[in-house]
Amino acid sequence: MGRHEVILLDTHALVWLANDDAALGRSSRSLLNEARNQQMIAVSAVSFWEVALLAEKRRINLAAEPDALRRVFLDTGVTELPLTGDVAIMAAQLPALHGDPADRLIVATAIAHDAMLMTADRALLRWRHRLPRQDASK
């Protein structure tokens, strides 16, 4: 699948994909379609937690409840990557990354699994690090 096999969706990309939102860019959709055919899409367990929190606070609209959404993703070949102690420690030690704990955990998960991070978060896209990223809005 090009230079990186696994694409790790950040929470925005996960929600956009789940809702078939036009905010998910054409290039990103193409990458995801290719990755889906090879079962190379992953989501951090932290993103499912964040989706549930945002839905509970009514800050996002979903076509299904968070647990049903998770089940659909997992049933269609998306891999859920767990939060491990190693990832948690790495997240705390990431240099010059903003303090959002969920973002830090998702980034550390991508690094630990040598995955490309698909995100629309400008701070994550600008962050100086070797982590490969795809702007989800493009």
Secondary structure, 3 states (H helix, E strand, C coil): CCCCCCEEECHHHHHHHHCCCCCCCHHHHHHHHHHHHCCCEEEEHHHHHHHHHHHHCCCCCCCCCHHHHHHHHHHCCCEEECCCHHHHHHHHHCCCCCCCHHHHHHHHHHHHCCCEEEECCHHHHHCCCCCCEEECCC
